[in-house]
Amino acid sequence: MHNIEEIYNENANIVYKYIFCLSQNEELSEEITQETFVIAIKELSKFRGECKVSVWLCQIAKHLLYKELKKNNLKKQISLDDVKESIISNELEEQYFLKEDKLQLYKSMQKLDNKTKEVMYLRLMGNLNFSEIAEILNKTPNWARVIFFRGKQKIKEERENGEK
């Protein structure tokens, strides 16, 4: 196991981007990221190594975010216009899919249900594979693939209907 400084240096940006994609709040994302590592330090001995450290940290961060949102009775509001560009998967399908006007893609994604939006964000913005997405969301990799595929189909259909 790496030391905590290495873990922080390798994963802080991933955790921050993930929480920012969910919350669209820089201050809250920074706070949750820091709190995630405080908990990770305390719970490091309980990490079983069954997933990547980044996945484990994102799970902690997600639970902290939901706890904070519930505590403050806030509604998650994801404004895609403010999402910063991040690394995108090298797979041809996703690259072709994203060559279209990104603003339009983000607006289309905004119309999807929350679970589909979350899977799409994790895949396209977080550059996570389906196994990692499944671990974060406590689902199966196949579920993540299906949700992602259906989300892409809905966006494609919307674009085709908009062009007519």
C-alpha positions in Angstrom: 0.0 0.0 0.0 1.3 3.5 -0.8 1.7 6.1 1.8 -1.1 8.6 2.3 0.8 11.4 0.6 1.1 9.3 -2.6 -2.5 8.3 -2.4 -3.5 12.0 -2.0 -1.3 13.2 -4.9 -2.5 10.4 -7.2 -6.2 10.7 -6.4 -7.2 14.1 -5.1 -7.9 15.5 -8.5 -10.0 12.5 -9.5 -12.1 12.8 -6.3 -12.5 16.5 -6.8 -13.6 16.2 -10.4 -16.1 13.4 -9.6 -17.7 15.5 -6.8 -17.7 18.6 -8.9 -19.5 16.7 -11.7 -22.1 15.7 -9.2 -22.5 19.0 -7.3 -21.3 21.8 -9.7 -20.1 23.6 -6.6 -16.3 24.3 -6.4 -16.3 25.1 -2.7 -18.4 22.0 -1.7 -16.2 19.8 -4.0 -13.0 21.1 -2.3 -14.5 20.5 1.2 -15.8 17.0 0.3 -12.4 16.1 -1.2 -10.6 17.1 1.9 -13.0 15.4 4.2 -12.7 12.2 2.0 -9.0 12.0 2.7 -9.5 12.6 6.4 -11.8 9.6 6.5 -9.5 7.6 4.2 -6.6 8.2 6.6 -8.7 6.9 9.5 -10.1 4.0 7.6 -7.0 3.0 5.5 -6.5 -0.2 7.5 -10.0 -1.3 6.5 -9.3 -0.9 2.7 -9.4 -4.5 1.4 -7.8 -3.8 -2.0 -10.8 -5.3 -3.9 -11.0 -2.2 -6.1 -8.8 0.7 -7.1 -8.0 3.2 -4.4 -9.6 5.9 -6.6 -12.9 4.0 -6.7 -12.8 3.5 -2.9 -12.2 7.2 -2.4 -15.0 8.2 -4.8 -17.4 6.0 -2.9 -16.4 7.7 0.3 -16.8 11.1 -1.4 -20.1 10.3 -2.9 -21.5 9.2 0.5 -20.2 12.4 2.1 -21.8 14.5 -0.7 -25.2 12.8 -0.3 -24.9 13.2 3.5 -24.1 16.9 3.1 -26.9 17.5 0.6 -29.4 15.7 2.8 -28.1 17.6 5.9 -28.5 20.9 4.1 -31.7 19.8 2.3 -30.2 20.9 -0.9 -31.1 19.5 -4.3 -28.4 18.3 -6.6 -28.3 20.7 -9.5 -25.9 19.8 -12.3 -25.4 22.6 -14.8 -23.6 21.2 -17.7 -22.6 24.6 -19.1 -20.1 25.0 -16.3 -18.5 21.6 -16.6 -14.8 21.9 -17.4 -13.4 19.7 -20.1 -11.5 16.7 -18.8 -9.9 13.7 -20.2 -12.1 11.7 -22.5 -11.9 8.0 -23.2 -9.8 6.9 -26.2 -12.4 4.5 -27.5 -13.5 5.5 -31.0 -17.2 5.3 -30.2 -17.0 7.9 -27.4 -14.7 10.1 -29.4 -17.1 10.1 -32.4 -20.0 10.7 -30.0 -18.3 13.7 -28.4 -17.1 15.3 -31.7 -20.5 16.9 -31.9 -21.1 20.3 -30.3 -20.1 19.7 -26.7 -22.5 22.3 -25.4 -25.4 20.5 -27.1 -24.2 17.2 -25.7 -24.2 18.6 -22.2 -27.6 20.1 -22.7 -28.9 16.8 -23.9 -27.4 14.9 -21.0 -29.1 17.3 -18.6 -32.5 15.9 -19.8 -31.6 12.4 -18.8 -32.6 10.8 -15.5 -30.1 11.1 -12.6 -28.7 7.6 -12.8 -28.1 7.8 -16.5 -26.6 11.2 -16.1 -24.3 9.9 -13.4 -23.1 7.0 -15.6 -22.6 9.2 -18.6 -20.5 11.7 -16.5 -18.4 9.0 -14.9 -17.7 7.4 -18.3 -17.2 10.5 -20.4 -15.8 13.0 -17.9 -14.3 10.8 -15.3 -12.8 8.5 -17.9 -13.8 5.4 -15.8 -14.4 2.0 -17.2 -17.7 0.2 -16.6 -16.3 -2.0 -13.8 -15.2 1.2 -11.9 -18.6 2.8 -12.5 -20.3 -0.3 -11.3 -18.2 -0.3 -8.1 -19.0 3.3 -7.4 -22.7 2.9 -7.9 -22.9 -0.5 -6.3 -24.2 -2.1 -9.5 -22.9 -4.6 -12.1 -20.6 -3.6 -15.0 -23.3 -4.9 -17.4 -25.8 -2.6 -15.8 -23.4 0.4 -16.3 -22.9 -0.6 -20.0 -26.7 -0.8 -20.6 -27.4 2.5 -18.9 -24.6 4.2 -20.8 -25.8 2.7 -24.1 -29.4 3.7 -23.4 -28.3 7.3 -22.5 -26.3 7.5 -25.8 -29.4 6.3 -27.7 -31.6 8.9 -26.1 -29.2 11.7 -27.0 -28.8 10.4 -30.6 -32.6 10.2 -30.9 -33.0 13.7 -29.6 -30.4 15.0 -32.1 -32.1 13.2 -35.0 -35.5 14.6 -34.0 -34.0 18.1 -33.6 -32.5 18.0 -37.1 -35.8 17.2 -38.8 
